[in-house]
Amino acid sequence: MAHKFVIRKSTNGEYRAYFEYNSEKIFWTEGYSSKSGAQNAIDSIKKNGPGADVTDES
């Protein structure tokens, strides 16, 4: 699979969830104090993302 979510701990001790495609970071979340916070963000993106509207503000 070329795309995946990755949870990493940053140098300041916060956890961030990254979405990667072919090892390129496409987007990432804010920092969370716990790994479960980052996992909750991933779960929310998976649940709510497919039906999200797209707004063109150009």
N, CA, C and O atoms as a printed pandas DataFrame, in Angstrom:
     atom_number atom_name residue_name chain_id  residue_number  x_coord  y_coord  z_coord
0              1         N          MET        A               1    0.846   -1.173    0.000
1              2        CA          MET        A               1    0.000    0.000    0.000
2              3         C          MET        A               1    0.893    1.238    0.000
3              4         O          MET        A               1    1.803    1.346    0.822
4              5         N          ALA        A               2    0.645    2.151   -0.896
5              6        CA          ALA        A               2    1.487    3.326   -1.057
6              7         C          ALA        A               2    1.131    4.441   -0.086
7              8         O          ALA        A               2    1.911    5.378    0.083
8              9         N          HIS        A               3   -0.036    4.361    0.558
9             10        CA          HIS        A               3   -0.425    5.415    1.488
10            11         C          HIS        A               3   -0.665    4.811    2.872
11            12         O          HIS        A               3   -1.077    3.660    3.011
12            13         N          LYS        A               4   -0.390    5.636    3.892
13            14        CA          LYS        A               4   -0.544    5.136    5.260
14            15         C          LYS        A               4   -0.569    6.303    6.245
15            16         O          LYS        A               4   -0.127    7.411    5.939
16            17         N          PHE        A               5   -1.099    6.024    7.433
17            18        CA          PHE        A               5   -1.008    6.931    8.560
18            19         C          PHE        A               5    0.161    6.483    9.427
19            20         O          PHE        A               5    0.402    5.288    9.595
20            21         N          VAL        A               6    0.876    7.450    9.972
21            22        CA          VAL        A               6    2.017    7.158   10.837
22            23         C          VAL        A               6    1.917    8.059   12.062
23            24         O          VAL        A               6    1.654    9.255   11.932
24            25         N          ILE        A               7    2.123    7.495   13.249
25            26        CA          ILE        A               7    2.177    8.292   14.472
26            27         C          ILE        A               7    3.634    8.392   14.882
27            28         O          ILE        A               7    4.334    7.388   15.008
28            29         N          ARG        A               8    4.080    9.636   15.090
29            30        CA          ARG        A               8    5.466    9.870   15.511
30            31         C          ARG        A               8    5.482   10.775   16.735
31            32         O          ARG        A               8    4.610   11.626   16.908
32            33         N          LYS        A               9    6.477   10.578   17.571
33            34        CA          LYS        A               9    6.677   11.442   18.721
34            35         C          LYS        A               9    7.706   12.502   18.328
35            36         O          LYS        A               9    8.810   12.179   17.892
36            37         N          SER        A              10    7.329   13.767   18.487
37            38        CA          SER        A              10    8.220   14.859   18.095
38            39         C          SER        A              10    9.252   15.130   19.194
39            40         O          SER        A              10    9.177   14.563   20.285
40            41         N          THR        A              11   10.196   15.988   18.894
41            42        CA          THR        A              11   11.273   16.276   19.840
42            43         C          THR        A              11   10.770   16.949   21.115
43            44         O          THR        A              11   11.427   16.870   22.154
44            45         N          ASN        A              12    9.609   17.611   21.048
45            46        CA          ASN        A              12    9.067   18.245   22.250
46            47         C          ASN        A              12    8.140   17.306   23.035
47            48         O          ASN        A              12    7.495   17.732   23.993
48            49         N          GLY        A              13    8.075   16.030   22.630
49            50        CA          GLY        A              13    7.317   15.028   23.359
50            51         C          GLY        A              13    5.870   14.876   22.931
51            52         O          GLY        A              13    5.141   14.066   23.503
52            53         N          GLU        A              14    5.438   15.642   21.932
53            54        CA          GLU        A              14    4.067   15.524   21.449
54            55         C          GLU        A              14    3.971   14.466   20.349
55            56         O          GLU        A              14    4.937   14.191   19.638
56            57         N          TYR        A              15    2.792   13.891   20.233
57            58        CA          TYR        A              15    2.531   12.912   19.189
58            59         C          TYR        A              15    1.787   13.580   18.047
59            60         O          TYR        A              15    0.870   14.370   18.273
60            61         N          ARG        A              16    2.181   13.265   16.825
61            62        CA          ARG        A              16    1.512   13.780   15.637
62            63         C          ARG        A              16    1.175   12.608   14.726
63            64         O          ARG        A              16    1.925   11.636   14.623
64            65         N          ALA        A              17    0.023   12.729   14.069
65            66        CA          ALA        A              17   -0.370   11.738   13.078
66            67         C          ALA        A              17   -0.076   12.319   11.704
67            68         O          ALA        A              17   -0.480   13.439   11.394
68            69         N          TYR        A              18    0.620   11.560   10.895
69            70        CA          TYR        A              18    0.977   11.962    9.533
70            71         C          TYR        A              18    0.259   11.065    8.542
71            72         O          TYR        A              18    0.074    9.875    8.796
72            73         N          PHE        A              19   -0.144   11.627    7.420
73            74        CA          PHE        A              19   -0.639   10.833    6.308
74            75         C          PHE        A              19    0.433   10.908    5.234
75            76         O          PHE        A              19    0.805   11.995    4.793
76            77         N          GLU        A              20    0.927    9.758    4.818
77            78        CA          GLU        A              20    2.011    9.694    3.843
78            79         C          GLU        A              20    1.581    8.930    2.605
79            80         O          GLU        A              20    0.835    7.953    2.679
80            81         N          TYR        A              21    2.064    9.396    1.476
81            82        CA          TYR        A              21    1.856    8.718    0.196
82            83         C          TYR        A              21    3.214    8.572   -0.459
83            84         O          TYR        A              21    3.896    9.566   -0.710
84            85         N          ASN        A              22    3.614    7.338   -0.738
85            86        CA          ASN        A              22    4.941    7.047   -1.284
86            87         C          ASN        A              22    6.035    7.738   -0.476
87            88         O          ASN        A              22    6.941    8.351   -1.040
88            89         N          SER        A              23    5.945    7.634    0.842
89            90        CA          SER        A              23    6.903    8.186    1.798
90            91         C          SER        A              23    6.943    9.711    1.836
91            92         O          SER        A              23    7.816   10.283    2.488
92            93         N          GLU        A              24    6.025   10.373    1.159
93            94        CA          GLU        A              24    5.952   11.840    1.192
94            95         C          GLU        A              24    4.841   12.243    2.155
95            96         O          GLU        A              24    3.722   11.737    2.070
96            97         N          LYS        A              25    5.157   13.156    3.071
97            98        CA          LYS        A              25    4.152   13.640    4.016
98            99         C          LYS        A              25    3.161   14.522    3.274
99           100         O          LYS        A              25    3.546   15.537    2.694
100          101         N          ILE        A              26    1.894   14.145    3.287
101          102        CA          ILE        A              26    0.843   14.894    2.613
102          103         C          ILE        A              26    0.200   15.883    3.577
103          104         O          ILE        A              26    0.009   17.049    3.232
104          105         N          PHE        A              27   -0.136   15.429    4.784
105          106        CA          PHE        A              27   -0.623   16.320    5.833
106          107         C          PHE        A              27   -0.342   15.701    7.183
107          108         O          PHE        A              27   -0.037   14.513    7.288
108          109         N          TRP        A              28   -0.450   16.525    8.221
109          110        CA          TRP        A              28   -0.225   16.059    9.579
110          111         C          TRP        A              28   -1.118   16.840   10.519
111          112         O          TRP        A              28   -1.630   17.908   10.184
112          113         N          THR        A              29   -1.292   16.280   11.703
113          114        CA          THR        A              29   -2.186   16.859   12.693
114          115         C          THR        A              29   -1.422   17.792   13.626
115          116         O          THR        A              29   -0.198   17.904   13.570
116          117         N          GLU        A              30   -2.177   18.444   14.471
117          118        CA          GLU        A              30   -1.575   19.192   15.564
118          119         C          GLU        A              30   -0.895   18.209   16.500
119          120         O          GLU        A              30   -1.056   16.998   16.343
120          121         N          GLY        A              31   -0.149   18.698   17.459
121          122        CA          GLY        A              31    0.505   17.830   18.426
122          123         C          GLY        A              31   -0.449   17.435   19.545
123          124         O          GLY        A              31   -1.265   18.241   19.992
124          125         N          TYR        A              32   -0.338   16.195   19.989
125          126        CA          TYR        A              32   -1.164   15.672   21.083
126          127         C          TYR        A              32   -0.246   15.199   22.204
127          128         O          TYR        A              32    0.868   14.738   21.957
128          129         N          SER        A              33   -0.725   15.318   23.425
129          130        CA          SER        A              33    0.095   14.919   24.567
130          131         C          SER        A              33    0.171   13.401   24.733
131          132         O          SER        A              33    1.056   12.890   25.419
132          133         N          SER        A              34   -0.762   12.687   24.102
133          134        CA          SER        A              34   -0.753   11.225   24.210
134          135         C          SER        A              34   -0.862   10.590   22.821
135          136         O          SER        A              34   -1.374   11.189   21.875
136          137         N          LYS        A              35   -0.369    9.375   22.738
137          138        CA          LYS        A              35   -0.469    8.626   21.493
138          139         C          LYS        A              35   -1.924    8.349   21.140
139          140         O          LYS        A              35   -2.288    8.316   19.964
140          141         N          SER        A              36   -2.756    8.148   22.164
141          142        CA          SER        A              36   -4.177    7.880   21.910
142          143         C          SER        A              36   -4.863    9.101   21.293
143          144         O          SER        A              36   -5.806    8.941   20.518
144          145         N          GLY        A              37   -4.415   10.308   21.616
145          146        CA          GLY        A              37   -4.953   11.517   20.987
146          147         C          GLY        A              37   -4.670   11.534   19.501
147          148         O          GLY        A              37   -5.539   11.895   18.707
148          149         N          ALA        A              38   -3.465   11.146   19.116
149          150        CA          ALA        A              38   -3.114   11.066   17.695
150          151         C          ALA        A              38   -3.918    9.978   16.994
151          152         O          ALA        A              38   -4.351   10.159   15.856
152          153         N          GLN        A              39   -4.119    8.852   17.668
153          154        CA          GLN        A              39   -4.923    7.770   17.084
154          155         C          GLN        A              39   -6.370    8.201   16.914
155          156         O          GLN        A              39   -7.008    7.854   15.920
156          157         N          ASN        A              40   -6.894    8.956   17.876
157          158        CA          ASN        A              40   -8.261    9.470   17.752
158          159         C          ASN        A              40   -8.397   10.393   16.544
159          160         O          ASN        A              40   -9.418   10.375   15.857
160          161         N          ALA        A              41   -7.367   11.199   16.286
161          162        CA          ALA        A              41   -7.383   12.076   15.111
162          163         C          ALA        A              41   -7.443   11.252   13.830
163          164         O          ALA        A              41   -8.199   11.584   12.917
164          165         N          ILE        A              42   -6.656   10.183   13.754
165          166        CA          ILE        A              42   -6.676    9.301   12.587
166          167         C          ILE        A              42   -8.065    8.695   12.413
167          168         O          ILE        A              42   -8.609    8.678   11.309
168          169         N          ASP        A              43   -8.627    8.204   13.499
169          170        CA          ASP        A              43   -9.961    7.597   13.433
170          171         C          ASP        A              43  -10.999    8.603   12.946
171          172         O          ASP        A              43  -11.877    8.251   12.158
172          173         N          SER        A              44  -10.909    9.842   13.403
173          174        CA          SER        A              44  -11.842   10.884   12.985
174          175         C          SER        A              44  -11.690   11.206   11.500
175          176         O          SER        A              44  -12.684   11.387   10.797
176          177         N          ILE        A              45  -10.464   11.277   11.030
177          178        CA          ILE        A              45  -10.213   11.552    9.603
178          179         C          ILE        A              45  -10.796   10.430    8.749
179          180         O          ILE        A              45  -11.447   10.687    7.736
180          181         N          LYS        A              46  -10.561    9.192    9.158
181          182        CA          LYS        A              46  -11.086    8.054    8.404
182          183         C          LYS        A              46  -12.620    8.058    8.377
183          184         O          LYS        A              46  -13.230    7.739    7.356
184          185         N          LYS        A              47  -13.229    8.419    9.497
185          186        CA          LYS        A              47  -14.683    8.409    9.603
186          187         C          LYS        A              47  -15.317    9.581    8.852
187          188         O          LYS        A              47  -16.278    9.386    8.108
188          189         N          ASN        A              48  -14.799   10.776    9.036
189          190        CA          ASN        A              48  -15.428   11.985    8.526
190          191         C          ASN        A              48  -14.869   12.480    7.196
191          192         O          ASN        A              48  -15.543   13.227    6.487
192          193         N          GLY        A              49  -13.665   12.082    6.851
193          194        CA          GLY        A              49  -13.011   12.578    5.644
194          195         C          GLY        A              49  -13.677   12.210    4.329
195          196         O          GLY        A              49  -13.801   13.069    3.456
196          197         N          PRO        A              50  -14.109   10.972    4.153
197          198        CA          PRO        A              50  -14.679   10.593    2.849
198          199         C          PRO        A              50  -15.882   11.427    2.423
199          200         O          PRO        A              50  -16.099   11.627    1.228
200          201         N          GLY        A              51  -16.660   11.913    3.374
201          202        CA          GLY        A              51  -17.840   12.687    3.030
202          203         C          GLY        A              51  -17.643   14.194    3.099
203          204         O          GLY        A              51  -18.598   14.952    2.933
204          205         N          ALA        A              52  -16.417   14.632    3.343
205          206        CA          ALA        A              52  -16.154   16.058    3.511
206          207         C          ALA        A              52  -16.310   16.816    2.195
207          208         O          ALA        A              52  -15.939   16.331    1.126
208          209         N          ASP        A              53  -16.866   18.014    2.304
209          210        CA          ASP        A              53  -16.995   18.888    1.140
210          211         C          ASP        A              53  -15.625   19.437    0.753
211          212         O          ASP        A              53  -14.713   19.503    1.577
212          213         N          VAL        A              54  -15.497   19.825   -0.505
213          214        CA          VAL        A              54  -14.293   20.494   -0.994
214          215         C          VAL        A              54  -14.686   21.922   -1.344
215          216         O          VAL        A              54  -15.631   22.143   -2.101
216          217         N          THR        A              55  -13.965   22.882   -0.799
217          218        CA          THR        A              55  -14.228   24.289   -1.054
218          219         C          THR        A              55  -13.050   24.893   -1.795
219          220         O          THR        A              55  -11.916   24.815   -1.323
220          221         N          ASP        A              56  -13.302   25.490   -2.944
221          222        CA          ASP        A              56  -12.257   26.147   -3.721
222          223         C          ASP        A              56  -12.293   27.637   -3.391
223          224         O          ASP        A              56  -13.238   28.334   -3.760
224          225         N          GLU        A              57  -11.287   28.113   -2.711
225          226        CA          GLU        A              57  -11.237   29.517   -2.306
226          227         C          GLU        A              57  -10.284   30.335   -3.164
227          228         O          GLU        A              57   -9.827   31.398   -2.744
228          229         N          SER        A              58   -9.985   29.851   -4.350
229          230        CA          SER        A              58   -9.065   30.600   -5.219
230          231         C          SER        A              58   -9.767   31.681   -5.977
231          232         O          SER        A              58   -9.137   32.401   -6.751
